[in-house]
Amino acid sequence: MSAQRVIIDCDPGKDDAVAIWLAAASSELAIDRGITTVGGNVGLERTTPNAPAILEAFGRTDIAVRAGCPLPLLRPQEKAEDIHGISGIEGGGLAAPKTEPAPGHGAAHLVEAVMSAPRPVTIAALTLLTNLAVALAMEPRLAQRVERLVIMGGGFALGNMTPFAEFNIYVDPHAAAMVFRSGAPITLVPLDVTRRASDPAVLHIV
């Protein structure tokens, strides 16, 4: 069985660092279409070099990283430096990356990578949905061509910005609205699920 082709859209961030490592180690996923970044947990000037630093620590210099949107569509920027530190991966002990970001804008790359792919591509969005919203505005047919959008965002019964609002949706709700209304097939993984995934009982069952 061939590996699922995935693009990771992220804002590393300690949480995204773990997700990237797990994806890179998986035999069921192929990140051959690369990684795109946005300004989220920390600014784009930090999330973008963080991504190759994470990949290099895992020996995956073959995966290209492209910088995307630095700011939410309409709202002022909000960060999570109190959680992730000024660098985004504070205390991680990662070396400065040797790999430079690939040329081109992250949102434009999402369009090109999906629309030109000979096999279906899934986008795993672990961050604000700004890059995805811009990509859909550039090419609305992306919603029908992408195999699936797997989105970490939102919450049913809890939040981490307000009692009911989760960071990725709260910080750029206009982008989220555009993506959710696009008609693309979406698998939403809300904060409730990610919090349960750290429960030892759940991990034991899995």
N, C-alpha and C positions, 0 to 999 in steps of 0.2 A: 504494500500500500504506500503510495507516494505521500510525502509530507505536505501539510497544509501550508500554502504560501501566505505569509503575513507581513504587513507593514505595521510597525509600532509607532504610534503617535504619542509623545510623552513629554514630561517636564521634570527630568530627574534632578532632585528628590530621591531620598532613601528608599521609599516604597517602590518607585519605578526602577531603581537599581536592582532590587530583588526580582522584580518582574522580568527585566531584561536578562538577567542571569539565568532564570528558570527557562525562559523562552529559548535562549541560546543553547542551553543544555539539552533541550527536548529533541528527540528524534522524530517527533510528530509535527514539528513546525520548521518551516524554512523562512528565515528572515532575509531572503535574497533580494527583496525589493526595498530593504533599508529601513531606516528610522528617521522620523521627523520630530522636531522639537518646537515647543512654544514657550513663551514666558508664562510661568504658572507658580509653582511652589517658590521659585526664585526667578529672577529676570532671565530673559533669553540669552544674555551675555554669559550666564553661568550654566543654564540647562544645556546649551549646545555643546560646550566642551566637556560637560559631565558625561554625556552619552558615550563619546569615544573613550573617555577614561575608564568607564565601566566595562566597555567591550574589550579594551586592551588588557584589563585585569583578568579577563576570561580567555584571552588569546584569540579574540574574534575581530581581527583587523580587516576582515573581508566585508564587513557590513558597513555600508555608507550611511553617514548621518548628514541630514540637511536641516538648516535653520528655517523656521517658519515665522509665525506671527509673534511679535513682541508684546502685544497688548490685547485686551479684550476688544470686541467690536465697538462697544459704546460706553461701557462703564469704566470708571477709573481702575487702575491696576491694584489688585490686592495680592499679597504674597503670604507664604507660610514659613517665613524665616525663623519664627519662634519654635517651629517643630523641626525643620530640616537644617537650620543654621544658615549663616550668610552664604556659604558656598552651595548649599543644597544637599551636599553629602558630607556634612561636617562630621569629623571623627571616623570617616571611612578608611582613611589611610591610603587613598588612591593617589597614584602618581599623576602629574600633569600629562595630558594626552600628547602623543607624538603625531597622531593623525589629525589632519585638518578636515573641517567639514567639506562635504562635496558642494560644488556650485549649484545654484538654482534655489528657488524658494520652496519651502516644504509643502505648501498648499498646491503649488503647480506640480510638484513631484507626485503628490497623491493622485492628481488627475491623470498624469502621464502613465504612472505605474499601473493604475487600474484599467484605463481605457486601452492600453497597448498590450496588456498581458494576454498571452495565448491560453492561459489557464486562469480560472477564477482566483481572485485575491481577497483575503479578509483584512480589514483594518482594525487593529486593536487600539482603541483610544483610551489612554490611561490618564487623561489630562483634560483641561478645558477643551471645548469642541470648536475652538476658533479656526484652526487649520481646516477642519472638515467643513465648516460653514463656508469659508472662503472658497474651498475646492468645489463645493456644490454650486456656489454662485457662479464660478467660472465655467463649470460644465455640469448642468443639471442631470445629464444622462448618467453621471456617475452613480446616482441612486439605484439605477437599474442594472448597472454593470458590476458593481461590487458584490461579491458573494455574501458578505455579511459585515456589519459594523458591530464589534463587541466593545461596549462602552462601560467603563467604570465610572459611575456617577449617580447622583441622586440618593434618596433614602426613603424608605416606607415609614419607618417609625422612629428614626433618629437622624441627627445631623451632626456636623462638626464645625459649622460656622454659626448656626442658630440651632435651636432645639430640633428643627426639622429640615434644615438646608445643608446640603453637602457641598464641599469646596468647589469641585469641578463645575457643577451646574450653577452654583451661587455666583461665582466670580464672572462668568460670561453666560448669563441666561439667554441673551439674544442669539448667540451662536447655537445654544442647545435647542432653542425653539426652531431654528432653521433646519437643524439636522433631524429632529424628531418629526418634523412635518414633511420631510423630503420624500418619503415613501420607500426609503432604503430598508432592507431587512435588518433589524436591530436586535441584538441580545444585550439587555441591560443588566449589569452586575452592580447593584446598589451597595451603599455603605453597610447596610445590614448584613449582606452576604459576606463581604470582606472581613467584617468584624467576627463573624462566626467561623471563618476559615482559620482564624488564629486560636480557636478553642481546641485544646488538646483532645477533648472527646470526639470532636468532629474530625480532626486530623487522624485519629486512631481508626475511626470508621472508614475514612477514605483510604 
